[in-house]
Amino acid sequence: MNTTARFLSIAAVAAFASFGAQADEADASQFATKFETSRTRVEVMADAATVAKTRSTEPAGSRVVSYQSTADRAAVQAQAADAVRMGKISSGELGSM
């Protein structure tokens, strides 16, 4: 009898707690946002275009350093091929040497 009474009291507390959780309307109307604007679609599109043109591709808080290489492409490829042949760098899907 003791376990039955304990079970029923826990069920009653859970039922009272669940009523407080259902205090809002079912359609969640408090989250609906209403906008009143006097701007035309053309004005909004023009603003969006200027933002896209002036936006920086640099990530916030970092510095992008540009480097102009003076090396010849064929020379770099030849050096890479020599390094692979001599075993200094791995080739293909080989993860480590």
N, C-alpha and C positions, 0 to 999 in steps of 0.2 A: 504494500500500500504506500509505503514511503517513496518508492521510486516513481509510482504513478503520480503522486501529488507533486513531486519535484518536476516531472516531465510536463505536467499541465501548467505549472507556474512559469516555467521557461517558455512555453508556447504562448501564454498570455502576455508576458513581457515582450516577446518578439512581435506579437500582433500589435501592441500599442506602439512600439517603435516604428513599425512599418507604416502606420497612419501618418506620421510626421513627414515621412519621405515622399508622400504623394500629395503634397500641399499645392503643387502647381497645376496649371491647366495642361491638358494632354497635348495641345498643339504647340507648346513652347512659344507663345506669342510674344513673350518679353524679349526674345532674341531677334525679332524682326526689326530690320533697319529701314528707315524711311529716308529718302533723299529728295530734297527740293533744290533744283539747280536752275540757274538762268543762263548757263553756258550752252552753246550749241555743240553739236557733234563735231563740226569742223574745227572749232576752237580747241576742243579736247584732243583731237587727233594731231593738231599742230603742236600743242604742248608736248605730247608724247613723242613726236618726231624730234623736237629740239632736245629733249632729255636723252634720247638714244644717241644723238650726234655728240653731245657734250659729255657723255658718260665715260669714265676711265675704265680701262680693262685691267688696271693694276689693282690687285687685292688690297683691301684696307689694311693699313699698318705695315706694308712691306714696300721695299724699293726694288724696282725692276732695273737691272743694269744691262744696257745693251753692249754687245761686244762685236766688234768688226774683225773678222778673221782675215789674216793675210796669207794663210796656207792655201796651197793648190789642192783641189779635190782629188786629183789623181795621185798626188804625193801622199795624202792621208790614207787613201785606200791601199796604196802599196805598203805603207808602214803597218797598217792593220794586218795585211796578208802575211807580212814577214813575222809579226808578233805571233800569229796563229801557228805558222810553220815552226817557229822556235819554241812553242809551248808556253809563251809568256801570258797569253790570254786564252780563255776557253772558247770553243766554237760549238755552234748548234745548240742542242738541248742539254748539253753537259753542264750540270750546275756548278760543280767545283772540280778542281784539278787534283 
